[in-house]
């Protein structure tokens, strides 16, 4: 023996794990907010592709578990999406509009940078204050929302280039966990008459939020929006195929 300890990465099974997955695992164990996202590059596109592959592996495993439990007699509530009639409008909303809006709302602020979080906060406050989400009426709410958009653009311009808030970096781990939990919990609205037991139903969204949040702070908002679009497109395709088969 030479007294050296072999690295876990030297194990054949460990070498099969993409490097990006190991980086994600390290991040999840101790979430740290970088000063700046890496941005778009060919190498980063490959990394985002590796994260999408992980998303597929995790979601496929959970789907397999759900089918197994269903076969054993456990009644799993039906997702409201499965009862909707597929149309170009619905597909566009699920694959494009929902990922953009959800990523802005749940992770747009996760960079902690004033130039991104402050404008987003202005827009969210305006939307909530006008009640636009529940009663969309551009004829009366349009001027307020338009004014908020102008203020948000000015704020983004004035605050551009500033690093993350120091307090946000200090408590980033809590903000990251909060974004994951909130993202999972909000998807309970996809089901009717669910009990606390069926919090298990949104584990897939919670895990997806873990991946999306990591990608957002490491590579930028473009990456988690892309992952979210691919995620929704994949499982919408699966739902369509399942409906066609039945």
N, C-alpha and C positions, 0 to 999 in steps of 0.2 A: 504493500500500500504506500502511496506517495503522500498521504496526508491531505490530498485535495478532495473537496466535496463537489460532486458533479452537479451541474446546474439542472433544475427541473426542466428547462427548455430543451435539454439534450435528449430527453425521453422521446421515443418515437411518437407517442400519442400527443405530447405537448407540441411537437413540431407541426402537427396537423392543424393546430389552432392558429388562425390568422393573427398576425401581430396586432391588428386593430382591435380584435376581440380582447386581447390581453390588456391593451391600453384602456379599453372601456372598463374592464374589471378593476384595474388599478384606480381609475377615476371614481367608480362607484364606491369603492372602499373608503376613499378619502377625497370627496369632491373639492376641487380647487378651481377657481375662476381665473383663466389666463387674462393677461392685460389686453390681448387682442386676438380675434379669431384668425385662423390661418388663411381664409379666403379660398378662391377657386383656383385650382391647378389640376393637371392631369393626375398627379399623385393623390391629391385630395379626393378627386372623383373616384379613384380606385378604392380609397378608404371608405368612402360613403357606400360604394358598392358592397364592400365587405360587411358593413353594418346592415345593409338591406338583406344580405344573405343570412345574417344572424337573426334578423327579424323573422324571416321565413322559417328558419329552423325552430325558433321558439313558438311561433304561432302555429306551425304545423304540429308540433308536439302537443300543444294545448288542445287543438282541434281533435287530435287522435284520442286524447284523454276524455274529451267531451263525448265523442262517439262511443267510447268504451263505457262510460257511465250511463249513457242513454240506453245502450244495449243491456245493461244490468237493471234497467227499469227506472232510473232516476229521470224525472220529468224536468227538462230544462226549458225555461221560458223562451218563447220565440222572439227574436230580434224584430223590432218594428219595421226594419228595412226590408225584411223578407216578405212582408205583406204588401209592400208598395209595388205598383206597376212600373216596370222599367221603361224609361224613356230617355231620349237624349238630354233633356233638362235635368232629370234626376241623376243621371250618370255624371253630367258636368258638375252638378252641385256636390256630389260625393267625392269625385276624383280631383276637382280643381278648387272650387269655392270653399268647401269645408276645410281642406288642409291649410289653405292660405289664412283664413280667418282664425282657425283654431291655433295655428302656430303663432300668429301675431298676438293672440290673446293669452295663450298659456306660456309661450316661450320668447315672444318678441322682446320682452323686458329682461330676460334672463342674463343678458350680457352685462347688466348693471351700468352701462354707459349712458350718461345723461342725454346724449344726442339721439339715442334710440328709445330709452325708457320714458323720458319726459313727454315727447310728442305722442307716444302711444297712450300714456296716461291721460293726456288732454282729450284724445279722441274717445277713449273708453268712458271717461266721465261725461262727455257730451252725449254719447249714445245712451248711457244709462239715465242721465238726467232728463232727456227728451222722451224716454220710453220707446225709443225707435224699435227695439227688438221685439216688443210685444204689440205695439201699434204703429207700424211703419206708415208715416204720412209725410211725404216730402213737401207737400204744399205748405204745411205749417212748420215742420221741423227742419226743412231744407236750409233756411237762412242761418239757423243756429249751428247745424252740422257743418255748413260751409264755412262759417266763421271760425269754428273750432279747427277745421282742416287748415285754414290759412295760418292760424296761431301755431298749430303743430308744425307746419312747414318752416315758419320763422324760427321756432324753437330748435328744430333740427339743424338749421343752418347756423344759428348762433352757438350751439353746443357741440357742433361737429368736432371730431378729433380729440375730445376729452376722454380720459381713461375712466374705468369703472369707479363708482363711489367707493371710498375706502370702507365704509360701514357695510356695503353690499358684499364686497370681497370677504370681509371678516365673517359674515354670517351666510355666505353663499351656500354652504351645504344644506342649511335649513330651507333656503329659497328653492334649491334644486329638488329636494324631497317634496316640498309643498306643491311644486308644479307637477310632479309625477302623480301625487295623490289626487290633486284636483282634476287632472286630465282623466284619470281612471274613474273617479267618482261621478263626473258629469255624464259619463256614458251610461250610467244607470237609467237615465231617461230614455234609453233605447228599448227598455223592457217595461212591461206592465205587471203590476201586482207582485213585486219582488220583495222578499224578506231579507233580513241581514245575512242569511245564509248565501244569498245570491250576489253578495259582494264579490264572490268568487268569479262571477261572470265577467267582471271588468278587470280581472288580472291581466288579460291580453293587452288592454289599453294601458294599464299601469306599466307593464314591461316595455311596451312601445314608447311610452313617455320617458322611460329611463334612457332608451337609445336615442330618441329624438333630442332630449335635453343635452346629452353629451355631445351629439353632433352639432347642435346649435352653438354651444359655447366654444367648441374646438375649431369648427370650420366656418360658421356663420349661418345666418338665417336661411340662406338659399338651400343649405344642405338638409335641414330638418323639414323644410317644406317639400323638398324633393322626395325624401324618405317617406313622408306622410302621404304624398300623392301615390307613390309606388305601392305603399301598404294598402291604401284604400282601393286602388285599381286591382290589385291582386285578389283581394278577398271579395270584391264586388264581382269579379269574373267567376270566382269559385261559387258565389251564391247564385249567379245566373246559370251556371252549368248544373248545379244541384237542382235548381227549380226545373230546368229543362229535362233532366233525367227522371224526375218524379212526375 
